[in-house]
Amino acid sequence: MIKKLTLLAAVFAVSACSITQDIEPAHISKGSEICIIENTDVREGFLKEFKSALSNRNVPHRVVKPSNVPTSCEWTAKYVAKWSWDLSLYMSYAEIKIYHKGQLDGEAVYDSTGGSANTAKFIDAEPKIRELVDQLIQIKLSTLFFRAFG
């Protein structure tokens, strides 16, 4: 009986130290510009890497102030990220949401806040941000292309 309780406690302890990543892709038309709504509460490096990941995918983008989002921004992106300290500083939470005409179209969430004893939480933020963007942004080709060649 004691062995079963010990095993059960170990399973519970490991499951309580989980890191999650959930992505619902946004399907953006090729050539569409994304207006990134700046979040000054997030470390500057996050925005820099977010923009770099979009550039690497040839996605046109610009940064806009939250108080002045132009009506011409059909696609917008909002982001939140949190860094935590546990022996060293690491990105413990990141969320990117993509909106089309004000409606949520896709989101990516990385969350290691429940991974207190999990050493996998000590990641380099830049590759994780690129990974989130790469999986989040799906470029859809024109339906005309698919009618002609698809």
C-alpha positions in Angstrom: 0.0 0.0 0.0 2.8 2.4 0.8 4.4 1.8 -2.6 1.2 2.7 -4.3 0.8 5.9 -2.3 4.5 6.8 -3.1 3.9 6.1 -6.8 0.7 8.2 -6.8 2.5 11.1 -5.0 5.3 11.0 -7.5 2.9 11.0 -10.5 1.1 13.9 -9.0 4.3 15.8 -8.3 5.5 15.4 -11.9 2.2 16.4 -13.4 2.1 19.5 -11.2 5.3 20.6 -12.8 4.0 20.9 -16.3 4.9 23.3 -19.1 2.2 23.9 -21.7 2.2 25.3 -25.2 -1.0 25.8 -27.1 -1.3 27.2 -30.6 -4.4 28.0 -32.7 -3.0 29.2 -36.0 -4.1 32.4 -37.6 -4.6 32.1 -41.4 -3.4 35.4 -42.9 -3.6 36.2 -46.6 -0.3 36.5 -48.3 0.9 40.1 -48.4 -1.3 41.2 -45.5 0.3 43.6 -43.1 0.1 42.9 -39.3 0.0 45.9 -37.0 1.7 45.0 -33.8 0.2 46.8 -30.9 3.1 47.8 -28.7 3.1 46.6 -25.1 5.6 48.7 -23.1 5.1 46.4 -20.0 7.0 43.6 -21.9 10.8 43.5 -22.2 11.9 45.3 -25.4 13.7 42.1 -26.6 10.4 40.3 -27.1 9.1 42.9 -29.6 12.4 42.9 -31.4 12.4 39.1 -31.8 8.7 39.1 -32.7 9.4 41.6 -35.5 12.4 39.6 -36.6 10.4 36.4 -36.8 7.8 38.2 -39.0 10.5 39.6 -41.3 12.0 36.1 -41.7 8.6 34.9 -42.9 8.2 37.9 -45.2 5.2 39.1 -43.3 4.8 42.9 -43.6 4.3 44.5 -40.2 4.5 47.8 -38.3 4.4 48.7 -34.6 1.5 51.0 -33.5 0.7 52.5 -30.2 -2.3 51.0 -28.3 -3.9 54.5 -28.1 -3.5 55.1 -31.9 -4.3 51.9 -33.9 -5.1 53.1 -37.5 -8.4 51.9 -38.9 -6.4 50.7 -41.9 -5.0 47.9 -39.7 -7.0 44.9 -40.8 -4.8 42.5 -39.0 -3.5 43.3 -35.5 -1.3 41.4 -33.0 -1.2 41.8 -29.2 1.4 40.2 -27.0 2.1 39.6 -23.3 5.2 38.1 -21.8 6.5 37.5 -18.3 9.9 36.8 -17.0 10.5 35.0 -13.7 13.5 34.4 -11.4 14.4 30.9 -10.2 18.2 30.6 -10.0 18.3 32.7 -13.2 15.9 34.9 -15.2 13.8 33.1 -17.8 10.7 33.7 -19.8 7.9 32.0 -17.9 4.9 33.1 -20.0 4.3 34.3 -23.5 1.1 35.0 -25.4 0.5 36.3 -28.9 -2.9 36.9 -30.2 -3.8 37.7 -33.9 -7.0 39.6 -34.7 -8.6 40.1 -38.0 -10.9 43.1 -38.2 -11.1 43.0 -34.3 -12.0 39.3 -34.1 -9.6 36.8 -32.6 -8.2 34.7 -35.4 -5.4 32.8 -33.7 -3.3 32.7 -30.6 -0.1 31.1 -29.2 0.5 30.6 -25.5 3.6 29.3 -23.8 3.2 28.8 -20.1 5.9 27.4 -17.7 4.4 29.1 -14.6 3.2 25.7 -13.4 6.6 24.1 -13.9 8.3 25.1 -10.7 10.5 22.0 -10.4 10.8 21.4 -14.1 14.3 22.5 -15.4 12.9 22.6 -19.0 11.5 26.0 -18.1 15.0 27.5 -18.4 14.7 28.4 -22.1 16.2 31.0 -24.4 13.4 33.4 -25.1 14.4 34.3 -28.7 14.0 30.7 -30.2 10.8 30.2 -28.3 9.3 33.5 -29.6 10.3 32.5 -33.2 8.8 29.0 -32.7 5.5 30.5 -31.5 5.4 33.0 -34.4 6.2 30.2 -37.0 3.5 28.0 -35.7 1.0 30.8 -35.2 1.2 32.6 -38.5 -0.1 30.5 -41.4 0.0 32.2 -44.8 -2.9 31.3 -47.0 -2.5 31.7 -50.7 -5.1 33.4 -52.8 -8.2 31.3 -53.6 -7.6 32.3 -57.2 -4.3 30.4 -57.2 -6.1 27.3 -55.9 -8.8 27.5 -58.5 -6.2 27.8 -61.3 -3.6 25.3 -60.0 -5.1 23.5 -57.0 
